[in-house]
Amino acid sequence: MKDNKRKIIIGGIVLVTLMAVLGIVYFRNRTVPQSGSKNIVIEVTGSNSVTEEYQLSTEAAYLRLAMDELVDQDSGFSYDGTDGEYGIMIEYINGERASYAEDNAYWALYVNGEYGQNGCDTQPVTDGDVYAWKYEKAQ
């Protein structure tokens, strides 16, 4: 009986020691989040012509990944759309819908003031760039 208690106590001590060692190893070797090396701005201009600006430090390679980071940060920025063969077609930004089928409206992407040549899935993110989403109507 005493032998069983001794084994249980020794087993408990070994278990606690092992957990402590594993905890120390984990905390010494874990990856610590760091600020991103690319500082960008994402602007959103809605149908009311009001512009909201979001600043982000990121390591994202493409704009959509940076936009996902903004969403995850509870910054107030949100977007949604339909994934297709050529990437996502943005339909909603910050809750505002742009529907080409209903009112010839769409979300246009500008990079540093120039009309974007890529969708957000393939738009590379570069330090210092400004990415602007603008609610526009086709003529």
Stockholm file with secondary structure:
# STOCKHOLM 1.0

chainA/1-139         MKDNKRKIIIGGIVLVTLMAVLGIVYFRNRTVPQSGSKNIVIEVTGSNSVTEEYQLSTEAAYLRLAMDELVDQDSGFSYDGTDGEYGIMIEYINGERASYAEDNAYWALYVNGEYGQNGCDTQPVTDGDVYAWKYEKAQ
#=GR chainA/1-139 SS CHHHHHHHHHHHHHHHHHHHHHHHHHHHHSCCCCCCSEEEEEEEECTTCCEEEEEEEECCSBHHHHHHHHHHTTCSCCEEEEEETTEEEEEEETTEECCHHHHSEEEEEEETTEECSSCTTTCBCCTTCEEEEEEEECC
#=GC SS_cons         CHHHHHHHHHHHHHHHHHHHHHHHHHHHHSCCCCCCSEEEEEEEECTTCCEEEEEEEECCSBHHHHHHHHHHTTCSCCEEEEEETTEEEEEEETTEECCHHHHSEEEEEEETTEECSSCTTTCBCCTTCEEEEEEEECC
//
